[in-house]
């Protein structure tokens, strides 16, 4: 697959001093560009790399609003709203038209319905996002189903027809994709479940890149369980070793992917909670042992942590320079207070949008390692773990 | 289990980090008796113990050279040798803050059913041997796996076999206090272009790290000794910047940041080539979370050997040649090499087709 031309990597967006043990966060002018040798190049390589880097830009992260209709229904009913298309549209419009959102948010993951929706003024949501300099993304998996022969574990469906769906999504304006599979520590996890999770992600990633979408690689290790943090570390290292190996076997271009891991924490029912510093230490240890520096960004999922917890933990991880952008891809941890503020009422939209900016800004500061929890509301501190939570 | 954290964990991490100090690198002086014989015969010196001892003493007592080295890999015989004054080589190194290392593999053998691909031997009593070497002062080890590029090579079998071998060797070392240098050398032999080498290198390294992870190897207590990514020996040469870009890209795609240092093998490149390529890599403006340094055998010793020619009266000049190569490579690890050290001899290619260690 040798190509005659090189793809150029924009080293100016890399802020690190090369070659030495110490890193610096000073922005630095590139004195020469680094070629990305094209040994696995496809038609979209340059674009994938550029998109991934854009999403992984300093001080920004992802707003995940790709809840399926059923899941979105649960959110809406929690504030007394029916699960209708207009209500879903109204909610997403509230979020996506928040003024100034693009300062803290670099990408938004949408559900298929939302990708094709417009505002009440008939402006396409994807155009709203592009005007905000937010990259539109799309959930492409088709959900979890029981994995036969496993210990009550799941696997993620969605490979059939994925190529043509991805191509259509690209046409509509999506530039990145997301596929969420899960691993359960209380159930083992079995070697079978881990292998399937990793292989499915690798195939999805290769197909996505083939169709111009940056794949976000998400093997969520569920919070459920009473295990200690060391056990989570062990499982996370195993899962990510498999994931990266299969990604490599599928010739996925690492400069054009993003990761969406769970943080390494004790299980939700473990007797001791871990501090943000402990979570940061274990999580960074895991990442340093498994994530090659070619991967531009790691966007954590919040997985049931409270809004403030999710922000504090992210902040703790950014107290010194990392070889990759370490940021967020939060759904509940960005939306919880917003939803409660909105209550489905038009007169509350502005306040709800302000609430979103508060959370987005907090996480932006956390990405820069500059967040302080002073002044956070009680609502923001409420845990959102639901045992046996199904998406 | 997560990574293996045995009683030596802290020491392994400390030693690996020290070996990876920017500005320093490794002298690979672990030529087996047979191989060193080839070197000696090239300068008409008899392959007897006293000559092998004399060569190594020349290297280890070169004034100021040791300040550019963080480690020296020794062959078993050398680990127990002394200077003419009766001082153990291990002590000479330790006093100069150079960590002694030891080659622990027992050479390669062909894998039946492949087209001349090999696997590396040396597992029998490896743990016990490592423990002995630790007692003798060694703190790191080296095990060389070899792969080749061909129409159907490296084969999946060869890749898996060598990766598993490296992983098993690595964990046994760590159990016994030795930092394992992981060396999956892909030979330059062949007419292939640099892209083919890059693809092979990335595939091999991905498999190596998968195996290391499966075997619970503590990555923070290891070093990697890969080939640089270059065109095949029968293919036109390319600029150092090109080699640097392909090599660093391959490493960025495969080597986790937990690994403190990458110490390249020179594999037949001339002294000057190896230095210039290493320098180009360190000048590259892209994030490299591991140190990029050297673990050179021929590319540090070639002109020294020729200058010595086995004669006592040449020792001083030979040591100067050695010092200048050490300094050149030290500069290269800092991206500060300005080139042209030691002229003619340094530019001599050291490639030997189908080279057998």
Interface residues (C-beta under 8 A of the other chain):
Chain A: X2 X6 X9 X11 X14 X16 X18 X19 X20 X21 X23 X30 X31 X32 X33 X34 X35 X36 X37 X38 X39 X40 X230 X233 X234 X237 X238 X241 X244 X245 X248 X249 X254 X255 X285 X288 X289 X290 X291 X292 X293 X294 X323
Chain B: X1 X2 X3 X22 X193 X194 X195 X196 X198 X199 X202 X203 X206 X207 X209 X210 X213 X214 X219 X220 X245 X246 X248 X249 X252 X253 X254 X255 X256 X257 X258 X282 X283 X284 X285 X286 X287 X288 X289 X291 X292 X334 X335
